[in-house]
């Protein structure tokens, strides 16, 4: 019997949710041209489209908001954030930006250009886009265990180090602009990366003198998994594990809208405070984000971020967070519903290819399942599969993802067990009628990059 872990917090404010009928939801998704990003938020009952910026801030964060120094340059809120981030990550230079994709836009051009490659355990959507916008191309070396959703392995987010070194030799070390370690590995299902694997990747990067960057959006959840699953780390604090990881890299880019539990914010970190490319970071930040001491954020955002950096490290919170995903997974196991197992840190990734084996990847089974779940109960989720990955930037051909997932990314401190139970029941109803789906979706319009945010789709009749 699945056991729900008690919340390490209590609720002080509530927000009413609009209730809709199935008939209304079918109309809403049709008007949105079957793109869940284009739904109105008010027409969604449980919103798991993303866990980015959708979190509930704490009383301490709301109190800190009132202390924001809104000076354009050199505000005290900036120095408070820098001090907290240096303490948490152990890095010499910290640059605030407005979110994770801004961090990529500001940092990547210092290392990537036409003719260069970036290698990752897997790229998420905006990271892939900013590699390509810099003129470079993406290479992926994910742990092959991630392709088997039913295999229960502790670190399915790891880099395939042998494959990574083969790619470096094939392309030439001088042509590899950077290696990106995504922790946790979002596209693999929120799966963690081990400290052992991080050390192996760092060793290869040092051998070939390649820049190593951490995509640190869910660094705290990854550290908690490491503490729970890697024997040498069981007696280490979360902050000690984070330092052990980040000391192996040269830089990090981070969306602070996840593990730092804020609604807006991001960071770039540089280990060497004298690194020459810090001047490029500052120049790009001023051009794209604003002056480097606010990075596109209000002073009050900087204050909330400084508090959230520490709240995100709390072990009782992290055990609850991961325990919630385990509860969700145990309920799905009882119903024999396939998902990326064991559950990841920030959500449940339903295996849409196993829901709809009759659908080819170019009819987007992950998107089909997301639409069916919205029509069933008002749940908003998203495709993490071939629809999201898009087209080859050189040939224009549809790429095939290693998995066809429908992701339920759970916002932090927002929903209760009864919401999750309702969603699980709806998933079960959709699972029971899975064989009735004979066709997927076609794209009727798409932008050239990050298409899944805007594309129009239509059912294939």
C-alpha positions in Angstrom: 0.0 0.0 0.0 1.5 3.4 -1.0 2.3 5.7 1.9 2.1 9.5 1.5 4.9 11.3 3.4 3.6 14.1 5.7 4.3 17.7 4.6 7.0 19.5 6.5 5.0 22.8 6.2 1.5 24.1 6.8 -0.7 26.2 4.6 -1.3 29.9 5.4 -3.1 31.0 2.2 -5.3 29.4 -0.5 -6.1 30.1 -4.1 -9.5 29.1 -5.5 -9.3 26.8 -8.6 -11.9 26.9 -11.4 -13.8 23.7 -12.0 -14.6 22.8 -15.7 -16.6 20.1 -17.5 -15.1 17.7 -20.0 -17.1 19.4 -22.8 -15.5 22.8 -21.8 -12.0 21.2 -21.7 -12.5 19.7 -25.2 -13.4 23.1 -26.5 -10.5 24.8 -24.7 -7.9 22.4 -26.1 -9.3 22.6 -29.6 -9.1 26.4 -29.4 -5.5 26.1 -28.2 -4.8 24.0 -31.4 -3.9 21.1 -29.1 -0.9 22.9 -27.6 -1.1 22.8 -23.8 1.2 25.9 -23.5 -1.6 27.9 -25.2 -4.3 27.1 -22.7 -5.4 29.8 -20.3 -4.0 29.0 -16.8 -7.5 29.6 -15.3 -8.8 26.7 -17.4 -6.5 24.2 -15.8 -7.4 22.3 -12.6 -4.0 20.8 -11.7 -1.1 22.4 -13.5 2.0 20.2 -13.9 3.1 21.8 -17.2 6.3 22.7 -15.4 7.8 23.1 -11.9 9.7 26.2 -13.0 8.5 29.3 -11.2 5.2 27.7 -10.2 6.3 27.1 -6.6 4.8 28.5 -3.4 7.2 30.8 -1.6 7.6 30.6 2.2 6.7 33.2 4.8 10.5 33.9 5.1 10.7 34.5 1.4 7.7 36.8 1.3 9.1 38.7 4.3 12.5 39.0 2.5 10.7 40.5 -0.5 9.9 43.6 1.5 13.6 44.2 2.0 14.5 44.5 -1.7 17.0 47.2 -2.5 15.9 48.5 -6.0 19.1 50.4 -6.7 20.1 50.1 -10.3 23.7 49.3 -9.5 25.3 47.8 -6.4 22.2 47.3 -4.4 22.6 45.5 -1.1 20.2 42.8 -2.2 22.7 41.8 -4.9 25.5 41.4 -2.3 23.3 39.4 -0.1 22.5 37.0 -2.9 26.2 36.7 -4.0 27.2 35.9 -0.4 24.6 33.2 -0.1 25.4 31.6 -3.5 29.1 31.6 -2.9 28.4 29.8 0.4 26.2 27.2 -1.2 28.2 26.5 -4.3 31.8 27.5 -3.3 32.3 29.5 -6.5 34.3 32.7 -6.9 32.0 34.7 -9.2 28.2 34.7 -9.2 26.0 36.4 -11.8 22.3 36.8 -11.3 20.0 36.6 -14.4 16.3 36.4 -14.8 16.0 32.6 -15.5 17.9 29.6 -16.7 17.7 30.3 -20.5 19.2 33.7 -19.8 22.1 32.1 -18.1 22.7 30.0 -21.2 22.3 33.0 -23.5 24.9 35.0 -21.5 27.5 32.2 -20.9 27.4 29.9 -24.0 28.8 32.3 -26.6 32.1 32.4 -24.7 32.6 28.8 -25.6 30.4 27.8 -28.5 30.3 29.0 -32.1 29.8 27.6 -35.6 31.9 24.4 -36.0 31.9 23.6 -32.3 30.0 20.9 -30.4 28.5 20.7 -26.9 28.1 17.2 -25.3 25.6 16.5 -22.5 24.1 13.6 -20.7 20.9 15.0 -22.3 20.0 18.5 -23.3 16.7 20.0 -22.2 14.8 22.3 -24.6 16.3 25.7 -23.9 19.8 24.4 -23.4 19.7 22.7 -26.8 18.3 25.9 -28.3 21.0 28.1 -27.0 23.7 25.7 -28.1 22.2 26.0 -31.6 21.7 29.8 -31.4 25.4 30.1 -30.6 26.0 28.3 -33.9 27.2 25.0 -32.4 25.6 21.5 -32.5 24.4 19.1 -29.7 25.8 15.6 -29.0 24.2 13.4 -26.3 25.7 10.6 -24.3 23.1 9.6 -21.8 23.3 6.4 -19.7 21.7 3.7 -21.9 19.7 2.6 -18.8 17.5 5.7 -19.3 16.0 4.3 -22.4 14.3 1.5 -20.5 11.6 3.0 -18.4 10.9 -0.2 -16.5 14.5 -0.7 -15.4 14.9 0.4 -11.8 18.5 1.7 -11.6 19.7 4.3 -9.1 21.5 6.8 -11.5 19.8 6.6 -14.8 20.7 10.3 -15.4 24.5 9.5 -15.7 26.7 10.4 -18.6 27.8 7.5 -20.8 31.5 8.3 -20.2 32.9 5.9 -22.7 30.6 7.2 -25.5 31.5 10.8 -24.5 35.2 10.1 -24.9 34.6 8.4 -28.3 32.7 11.5 -29.4 35.5 13.8 -28.3 38.1 11.7 -30.3 35.8 11.6 -33.3 35.1 15.3 -33.5 38.5 16.4 -32.1 38.9 17.9 -28.6 39.6 21.3 -30.1 36.0 21.2 -31.5 34.2 20.4 -28.3 33.3 23.8 -26.8 31.9 22.4 -23.6 30.4 19.5 -21.8 27.1 20.0 -19.9 26.2 17.8 -17.0 22.4 18.2 -16.3 21.6 17.4 -12.6 19.1 16.0 -12.3 18.7 14.8 -15.9 15.3 16.3 -16.9 14.9 14.7 -20.3 15.8 11.3 -18.8 12.9 11.6 -16.4 14.3 13.8 -13.6 16.9 11.0 -13.0 19.9 11.7 -10.8 23.6 11.8 -11.6 26.1 10.1 -9.2 29.1 11.8 -7.7 31.2 8.9 -9.1 30.0 9.6 -12.6 30.6 13.4 -12.2 34.2 12.6 -11.2 34.6 10.4 -14.3 33.3 13.1 -16.6 35.5 15.8 -15.0 38.5 13.5 -15.4 37.9 13.2 -19.2 37.3 16.9 -19.5 40.6 17.6 -17.7 42.4 15.1 -19.9 41.3 16.9 -23.1 41.1 20.4 -21.6 37.4 20.8 -22.2 35.2 23.3 -20.3 32.8 21.5 -17.9 29.4 23.3 -17.1 26.7 22.0 -14.8 23.1 22.7 -15.7 22.1 23.1 -12.0 18.4 23.6 -12.1 17.7 20.7 -9.7 21.0 20.5 -7.9 19.5 20.0 -4.5 17.2 17.2 -5.5 20.2 15.5 -7.1 22.2 15.9 -3.9 19.4 14.3 -1.9 19.4 11.3 -4.3 23.1 11.0 -4.0 22.9 11.0 -0.2 20.2 8.3 -0.3 21.7 6.1 -3.0 25.5 6.5 -3.0 27.1 4.8 0.0 30.1 7.1 0.3 27.8 10.1 0.6 25.3 8.8 3.2 26.9 10.8 6.1 27.5 13.9 4.1 25.3 17.0 4.4 23.5 18.3 1.3 25.8 21.3 1.1 28.9 19.0 1.3 27.6 16.9 -1.6 26.9 20.1 -3.6 30.4 21.3 -3.0 31.8 18.0 -4.0 29.9 18.2 -7.3 30.5 21.8 -8.2 34.2 21.7 -7.3 34.6 19.3 -10.3 33.1 21.8 -12.9 34.3 25.2 -14.2 30.9 26.9 -14.4 27.2 26.4 -13.8 24.1 27.7 -15.3 20.9 27.5 -13.2 17.3 28.2 -13.4 16.6 29.2 -9.8 12.8 28.8 -10.4 13.1 25.1 -9.4 15.1 24.0 -6.4 15.5 27.5 -5.1 11.7 27.7 -4.9 11.2 31.2 -6.3 8.9 32.5 -9.0 11.6 34.2 -11.1 15.4 34.1 -11.1 18.6 32.4 -12.4 22.3 32.2 -11.8 25.6 31.8 -13.5 28.5 30.6 -11.4 32.2 30.7 -12.3 34.6 28.7 -10.0 37.7 30.9 -10.8 36.9 34.4 -9.8 39.8 35.6 -12.1 38.5 33.7 -15.2 38.9 36.1 -18.3 35.5 35.2 -19.7 33.8 36.9 -16.7 34.2 40.1 -18.6 32.2 38.5 -21.5 29.5 37.4 -18.9 29.2 40.9 -17.6 29.1 42.5 -21.1 26.4 40.0 -22.3 24.4 40.5 -19.1 24.4 44.2 -19.6 23.3 43.8 -23.2 20.6 41.2 -22.7 19.5 41.3 -19.0 20.4 44.6 -17.4 23.3 45.8 -15.2 25.3 42.9 -13.8 24.3 43.6 -10.2 20.6 42.9 -10.9 20.7 40.8 -14.0 17.1 41.5 -15.1 15.7 40.9 -11.6 14.1 43.3 -9.1 15.9 43.7 -5.8 13.1 41.9 -4.1 13.6 38.9 -6.4 17.3 38.8 -5.3 16.2 38.8 -1.7 13.8 35.9 -2.2 16.4 34.0 -4.1 19.0 34.4 -1.3 16.5 32.9 1.2 15.4 30.1 -1.2 19.0 28.9 -1.8 19.1 27.7 1.8 15.4 26.6 2.0 16.0 24.3 -1.0 18.8 22.5 1.0 16.6 21.5 3.9 16.7 17.7 4.2 13.2 17.3 5.7 11.9 19.2 2.6 13.9 17.2 0.2 12.8 13.9 1.7 9.2 15.0 1.4 9.8 16.1 -2.2 11.3 12.8 -3.3 8.9 10.9 -1.1 5.9 12.5 -2.9 7.2 11.2 -6.2 7.8 7.8 -4.7 4.1 7.7 -3.5 2.9 8.7 -6.9 5.1 5.9 -8.5 3.9 3.3 -6.0 0.3 4.1 -6.8 1.0 3.8 -10.6 2.8 0.5 -9.9 -0.3 -0.9 -8.2 -2.3 0.0 -11.3 0.5 -1.4 -13.6 0.8 1.9 -15.4 4.3 2.5 -17.1 6.4 5.4 -16.2 10.2 6.2 -16.0 11.1 4.3 -12.9 12.2 4.7 -10.2 10.5 8.1 -10.0 12.6 11.2 -10.6 13.0 14.2 -8.3 10.6 16.7 -9.8 7.9 14.8 -11.5 6.4 11.6 -12.9 7.3 10.8 -16.6 4.6 8.6 -18.0 5.8 6.3 -20.8 3.6 7.4 -23.6 5.2 4.9 -26.0 3.8 2.1 -23.8 0.4 3.8 -23.6 0.3 4.0 -27.4 2.6 1.6 -29.1 0.4 1.8 -32.1 1.5 5.4 -32.7 4.8 6.3 -34.5 7.1 8.8 -32.9 6.3 11.4 -35.6 2.6 11.4 -34.4 3.9 12.4 -30.9 2.5 9.9 -28.4 3.7 12.1 -25.5 1.5 14.9 -26.8 -1.4 12.6 -27.4 -1.3 11.5 -23.7 -1.0 15.0 -22.5 -4.1 16.1 -24.4 -6.1 13.0 -23.2 -5.2 13.8 -19.6 -6.3 17.4 -19.9 -9.6 16.4 -21.4 -10.1 13.7 -18.7 -9.5 15.9 -15.6 -8.1 19.3 -16.4 -4.5 18.2 -15.8 -1.9 20.1 -17.8 1.3 18.2 -18.5 3.7 18.3 -21.4 5.5 16.1 -24.0 9.1 15.3 -23.3 9.8 13.4 -26.5 10.0 13.8 -30.2 7.5 16.7 -30.3 9.7 18.7 -27.9 13.1 17.7 -29.3 12.0 19.1 -32.7 13.9 19.0 -36.1 17.5 18.5 -37.0 18.8 22.1 -37.4 20.7 21.1 -40.6 18.4 18.8 -42.4 15.0 19.9 -41.1 14.0 16.3 -40.4 12.1 15.3 -37.4 14.4 13.9 -34.7 13.5 10.8 -32.7 13.8 11.1 -28.9 15.2 8.2 -26.9 11.9 8.2 -24.9 8.4 9.4 -25.5 7.4 10.8 -22.2 4.5 12.8 -20.9 5.9 14.8 -17.9 3.9 15.7 -14.8 6.3 18.3 -13.3 5.1 18.9 -9.7 5.2 22.5 -8.4 6.8 22.8 -4.9 4.5 23.3 -1.9 1.4 23.8 -4.1 -0.8 20.7 -4.3 -2.0 18.1 -1.7 -2.4 14.3 -1.7 -6.0 14.6 -2.8 -4.9 16.4 -5.9 -2.4 13.7 -6.7 -4.9 10.9 -6.0 -7.4 12.5 -8.4 -4.7 12.8 -11.1 -3.7 9.1 -10.6 -7.4 8.1 -11.0 -7.6 10.1 -14.2 -4.4 8.5 -15.6 -5.9 5.1 -14.9 -9.0 6.0 -16.8 -6.9 7.1 -19.8 -4.8 4.0 -19.5 -7.9 1.7 -19.6 -9.0 3.2 -23.0 -5.5 3.5 -24.5 -6.3 1.0 -27.3 -9.0 3.3 -28.7 -6.5 5.9 -29.9 -5.6 5.1 -33.5 -3.9 8.3 -34.6 -1.8 11.1 -33.1 -1.2 14.7 -34.1 0.4 16.5 -37.0 2.0 20.0 -36.8 0.2 22.6 -39.0 2.5 25.4 -38.1 5.8 25.7 -36.1 8.5 28.3 -35.4 12.1 27.5 -36.3 13.2 26.9 -32.7 11.6 25.8 -29.4 8.6 24.9 -31.4 6.7 23.2 -28.7 5.9 26.4 -26.9 4.0 27.9 -29.8 3.2 25.2 -32.5 -0.2 24.5 -33.8 -1.4 20.9 -34.1 -4.3 19.0 -35.5 -5.6 15.5 -35.0 -4.6 13.1 -37.8 -7.9 11.8 -39.1 
